[in-house]
Amino acid sequence: MSKEIKNSIDKPREVKKLLSSATIELRAASINFFSARQLLEDSFFHCQNSIEKAFMAFLIFKDIDFSKSDDFKKLAEYAAAQDSDFNDICGQVINLRPHPRNTTFKTDIEEVKSVIITAEKVFQIVIEKMPLEYFKK
């Protein structure tokens, strides 16, 4: 875990911030996917970011060390090691192709639909693991 997170005295706040960011990334993925001129590569990239942020929130909640430079696949491995409920979805995440920003990346509608569904499932499972107090103001 990065030092600024590990030394944070307000873990719920950091988790909420990451979950909020994951939600924004999912929204951006959907907007790009459903726009008149589909931006599939951007949608794919936002899904990856959402997955990373959701897993980071879960790992912080569980007090698991990770590096902010860990990619979504590594974070998935950490999550699966902590909770067997993540095994199936983490297997799907680990099989995703990485989409680095500002690189040539070709995809199609079916692949992006699948990635959006996977990102939404990751977010849902992470939310289900959080206590209700994390969602109160």
Secondary structure, 3 states (H helix, E strand, C coil): CCHHHHCCCCHHHHHHHHHHHHHHHHHHHHHHHHCCCCCHHHHHHHHHHHHHHHHHHHHHHCCCCCCCCCCHHHHHHHHHHHCHHHHHHHHHHHCCCCCCCCCCCCCCHHHHHHHHHHHHHHHHHHHHHCCHHHHCC
